[in-house]
């Protein structure tokens, strides 16, 4: 019995008799893109539901929400907005450079994205630390003594920025994985769907913050 593995493509025929090559799922670009877009759709539903909840409570507690918004640091929030927009540019350029056959330059842009994402987290840590130092955090005695609208505002603030921060941490981990795949030759200028999907994920992360920033920081 021969152990030789055939390298000939497997062909199947549809009802009209037209031949179609069977594509290995590991190299199915369309399938990988479709699957990832479905994942992004679930993420949009999660954050979209939170934005709807915010809008509902904003309508009911407008004065408290506006006053609470004025207590946030717009400079730090605006700085983080710029940082994420710049990081999205770097991630996009990393994909462009890889597709142009420049993996080393692509890796440099990925590293730049990682550094910018880390700076974002540090700034958010500074913000949270200041608010927690003032006794403003979910379930704190100080916050519990405040009006219901204020409690709702900061509850949503910590929930949504915390969930967004978790997505950034996950993104950083994925980018390290992508770097390893590029180094091992598993991501190339002709097989780049993993990096492309990572760039899409990072686009979602920065777009969510583009909406989070104005509704929390700029409504007063």
Secondary structure, DSSP 8 states (H G I E B T S, - for coil): -------S--EEE-TT--EEE---GGG-HHHHHHHHHHHHHHHHHHHHHHHHHHHHHHHHSHHHHHHHHTTS-HHHHHHHHHHHHHHHHHHHHHHHHHHTT-HHHHHHHHHHHHHHHHHHHHHHHHHHHHHHHTT-STT-HHHHTS-HHHHHHHHHHHHHHHHHHHHHHHHHHHHHHHHHHHHTTSS-SS--HHHHHHHHHHHHHHHHHHHHHHHHHS--
